[in-house]
Amino acid sequence: MSIDQIDRRLLSKAKKIAIERRFINIILRGSMFSVFIYIGSKCDYVLDLNNCSCPAFLFNVVLRKKQEHCYHILGLKYALEKDKIIKIELALKDLSEILSDIYTCGKSLKLRKIVSNLES
């Protein structure tokens, strides 16, 4: 598979997840701190415009240097550009629980419940 094919495939996946509104911007209540979370079908990832906690970023971007970004970062950039980000303001305790869940369990059921309540 050529670099162009990889890039097109990544861009296609990135646009799809952005349109599906899988990116959450959690803003810490009473501060300017915020964090982006990607809610996946199996795992959630913490990311910004340059880094992602997904395995593809670690292996393909950092270690093998095969790509410049994972598709989550490309999706985040696209979602920001198209205003497809869900914004949530939370207390420190809730944010801590969500991040702890993601890093220990791979996903946050608490965040999924919060997002589900927003959508209904």
N, C-alpha and C positions, 0 to 999 in steps of 0.2 A: 504494500500500500504506500503510495507516494505521500509526501508532505502535504501537497494540495488536497488530496483525498482525506487525510487525517483532519486537516483544518476545516474542510467543508463538513465532515461528519461531526466534529466538535461544535462548530457553529450551529448546525442543525439541532443538535441536542440542547445546546445552550439556549437557543431561541424558544424551543419547546418548553423547557422548564421555567423560563421567564414568563411566558404567556400563561402558564398554569399557576402563576403566582406562588411559587414555592419558596420565595425569599422573604424572610421576616427581618425587619429592623427593630431590634429591641432597644428602647431608649430607657436609661436608668432614670427613674423619677427624681426630679429635683436637681438634675445635673446635665452636662452636655455629653456624657459618655454614652456611646451606643455600640452595638455589636450586630453583625449580620449573621443570620442562621439560614442554612438551606435545609428544608424539610424534604427528605427523600422518601422513597417507598419503603426502604429497609433501614436506612441510616440517616442521621442528621449531621450536618457539618457546620463548623464555625469558620467564617471566612471574612476576608476583606478584599480589596482590589488587587492585592499582590500575593496573598497566602490563603491556603485552604487546608483544613484538617483531614481531607479525604486521602485515601491511600494512593490514588492516581497522581495527586500533586506530589507526594513524597517520592514515589518511584519514577514517574515519567518526567517530572519537572526538575526536582531537586537532584536526585541520584543519577538517572540516565541522561538527563538533559535532552530528551526527545521532543519535548514541547515547551512552549513558553508559559502556558497556563493550562489548568484543567478546565473542563467545560462548566464547572460551577462558577469559576471566576468570570469566564466569558458570559455566562448567564446572568450573573450579578450586574455586570457592566451594561448588558442589554436591558435588564429589568430597571435599572436606574435611569437609563436613557428614555425608556418608554413609560416610566412611572408605574411599574408593575410590582412595587414593593408593598408588603403589608407592614404598617408601622404600629408598634405596641409600646406603651409606656408601662413599666413595671417597677416594683420596689426591689431593693437589693436582694432581699431574701428569695424572692421568686426567680430573679435572674441567676443567682447563685445555684439554686436547685436545678434550673434548666441546664446550665453549663455543666454542672456536676453529672447530671443524667447523661448528657451527650458524651462526655469524656469517659464515663464509666460503663454505660450500657449501650452506647451507640446511637441512642435516640432519646428524645424527651417526650414522654406521654403527657406531661404537664403542659408543655408548649402546644402540643397537638390539640389538647382539650381547649386551651385558651383560643387558639385560632378557629377551632370548630364553633365555639360559642360566638365568635365575632361574625362568622359567616351565616349563622342561622338567625 
